[in-house]
Amino acid sequence: ERRREFEANLRKAGLELETEDKSDSDDLKTYFLKIHAPWEVLATYADVLKIKVPFKESDIPHGQDVPLEWLSRPFRLPEKVMRPQPDYFTSPFDKDKIDFFLIKNQDTFFPPSTRNRIVYYILSRCPYYKEDRKETDKKGIKRLLNNGTYTSAFPLHDRNTNEQCESERYHLYKNWARFLCFYKEQPLNLIRKYYGEKIGIYFAWLGFYTEMLFFAAVMGVICFTYGVLSYDDNLTSKEICDPSIGGSIVMCPLCDKKCSYWKLNSTCLSSWQSHLFDNEGTVFFAMFMGIWVTLFLEFWKRRQAQLEYEWDLVDFEEEQQQLQIRPEFETRCTDQRLNRITQVRPYLPLPKKCGRFCLSGVTVLFWMLLIVACITGVIVYRLAVYAAFASIMKDSPTKKIHLVGSLITPQLATSVTASFINFVIIMILNFFYERVAIWITDMEIPKTHLEYENKLTMKMFLFQFVNYYSSCFYVAFFKGKFVGYPGNYTYMFGKYSRLRNEECDPGGCLIELTTQLVIVMTGKQVCGNIQEALLPCIFTPPWGVNHRKARKNQYSRWEQDHDLQNFSQLGLFYEYLEMVIQFGFITLFVASFPLAPLLALCNNILEVRVDAWKFTTQFRRPVAAKAHNIGAWQEILNVVAILSVVTNAFIMAFTSDMIPRLVYLYAYHPGSEATMSGYINNSLSVYDISQIPLLSTPEEGAIPVWFNGSFITSCRYRDYRYPPGHQREYSHTMQFWHILAAKLAFIIIMEHVVFVVKFFVAWLIPDVPSEVKARIKRERYLIQEYLHNYEVEKLKIQLSQSFIIEAKPEVCTATDKHDVLSECL
C-alpha cells in the first residue's frame, strides 16, 4: 500500500517509472523499479534548487604559462580527462529564460551528479499517504527504506566500462583508480562531475595533503640522515660503550628484588639507536614541522577557494542543508510547535534535550575513563613484566637466544610487547565505540544532517584522540618523570603495591616513544589498508564479472550495482577520520620520529588509489551532494596544529636528552674546550647500596655485593643529586635546577618563535588568492551585463512583435509611441 501511494505520487511529480519483474532478477524475488527524469522535471527542479548552469563560454584565460612546464608533463593526464567540459560563465537556472542558457542537448545539459541530486530531492520529499489523509510525517524514501518498504535506493553507475564503449566511469577507472597511476594528478573535475562536489572536495583535500607531506618527508629524511652521518661523532654513546667507562659503571637495580645490578655498557645499542632520532637536527625539524602545519592549512584554504570558484560554490550556503530536517527528527519528536521561518512543526523540548545531552555526555565520559583504565592496565603490565624479563635475562640472555639475544634487553622486550598489547586494546575499543558513538548521536536526535555529522565528528574524534594518543602521551610526558631515587622510590599504587614507576634508559625515553609511535601508527595504517582493500574483494562480486548469468543471458546494470556495497551517509566521515588521526601522529609526536611523514606519505599514495578503486568498482554510486569545504574537520586540524607546537616543545625539553647535554656542554664541562667528554659520569648520581631498604634489596645477598668478579659498595642512577656523605646528600644539585630552567626557557622560546612565524605566515598568505577574487568580481560583472542585455533584447523583440500584431484602428502619433516605449523600458 505504501509503495502504491508513493509511486503514484512520484508519477504526479512528473517522474517516469519502469518496473522489472521479479522473474527477470537473479534471485526470482526482487523487483527493480527504474526511475527516469524527463527534461521538464529536471528544468523545474533546477529552477527550484537554483542550480547554476552555463550561459556563455568563459573568456577568462584559465592559467598562465608556467616556467619549465615540460617537467610536469609526465604527471599530467589528458586534457579531456582533466577538463571534461570547457569553462563557462554560470548563472542560477531560470525556466522562463530557456533561450538564455547554452542548451545544445537537453539529454546532456545537466551532468549526471546534478540529475541524481534532483531525483533524490524529489524522492526524499515525496509523500506516501493518501490524498484524503494528510499525514505530514509520512514522506521520503529514507523512511520507506527504514520500514522495509524498499530494500535499497541508489543511482546507477555508467555501463560496465571498456575501451569500445568509453564513459566517465571508464576514464576514472583507467586514469585514477589504478595503482600504476600513483604519480599522476587526480582528475578532480571529472570526479566532481561524476560523484558531486562533496566527494570531489574530499579527494582534493587528500591529494593536497599528500603533496604537502612530500616536503615534510624530505626534511624528515634529511634529519634522519644527519643522525646517521653523525653516528661516529657521538661521544656520549662511545663513553657508554667503552669498557673502561661504561663497563666500569655499575647501575642501581631498575626494579625491586628481581632486578640485579647492571653495567652501563649493556645499553650501548639503545644509546646508538637513540642518537639516530635524538640529535641537534631534531630540534630544527620540530620547528620546521610547526611551520609546515601552518603552510599546509593556509595553502589548503587558498586551494579550497580556487575550487569553490571553479565548481560554482562561491554563493553556496549551507543554510540550505540546515533547513533540510532529518526524517528521524520528524518521526521521533512527538511535540509540535509552529516555526515562523521553516513552518516545521516537530521540535524537541528543552528538558528532553538537556536529559539526552547529559546522558550522552556521561556515556562519552565513561568510555574515555575506560580508555584511561585500559592504559593504566598496560602500564601495570609494563611494571610487572619488566621484573619478569629482568629475572629471565639477568644471567645471560645470549645463551638461549643466539641470533637476537644481544639486541634484546628487558626495556626493549617490555616496550615492544606493551606496545602491541596497547594496539590490540585500541582496535577493540575502537570497534565498540564506533557503534556507541552512532547510538548516542541518534539518541540526541539532531535536527539536521549537518548537525548530525558535526556531533558525530566531535564525539568520534575526541574518543579516537584519547584512544590512539594516550599511550604516547604517557611515554612522552610521564614515564621516568616521577621515579624518585634509590631508597626513596615512587610506587604506582603506594609503597605496598611493589609496582615501582618506570625509569628511562640512560639515553632517555625518546627511543621508547619512537617504538610506541611506530607500532601504533604503522599498525593502524596496515589494518586500515587491509580492511579497505581486501575485505571488499572477499564480500563483493568482482566488478564487471558475469558470475550470475548462468540462468539468463544478461547481468543487468541495476543488478550489478545492487550487488555492490552501499556507500553510507557516513562513508566520507570515516575516510576523513582516518586521515586526521594520521595527521595527529605526524604532528603531535613527530619530534620523536622524523620518518613519520615518510610513512604517512607512502600510506597516502596507496590510500588515494585504494579509495578511488573502491568508489569506481566496489561501491554503489553515491547520491551527489554539495559541499564547499571539509566542514568541522577544518577546525579540528587547526586545534591539532596548535597543540602540536606545545607537545613537540615539551618532547624536546623533557623526553629528549638534548637540553641536559647542551647545559653540560656550555656550563659544566671541565676544561677550556667545550666537548661532551665526561657527560655520562656527570649525569649519573651515586648511591650507597648499604642504604637500600630490605624490601628493595636485590637477591644477590649481603653487603658488599659480589658483582662480575668484584665487590661493589655503591651504584649509580640517572639524576642530579648530591652523593652520600654530603651535608645535603640525595637532594638535588644546582645543576638540576639549571637544567630545569633551561628546559622551561627552551619551551617558551621555541613556542614563541614557532607561533610568531605561524601567525606571520598566516597573515602573509591570504585565504583567497587575488586572482580568484578578480575572477569572481569579473564573472559577476559579466553575468549582470549579459542578463541586462538579454532582458533588453527580449523586451525589444516583444515590443516589435506587439507593434506588428497590434491592429491600428486609430492614428497613433510618434509622441504616443515614444511614451509607450519609454514606459515599457
Order of alpha helices (4+ residues) and beta strands (2+ residues): alpha-beta-beta-alpha-beta-alpha-beta-alpha-alpha-alpha-alpha-alpha-alpha-alpha-beta-beta-alpha-alpha-alpha-alpha-alpha-alpha-alpha-beta-beta-alpha-alpha-alpha-alpha-alpha-alpha-alpha-beta-beta-beta-beta-alpha-alpha-alpha
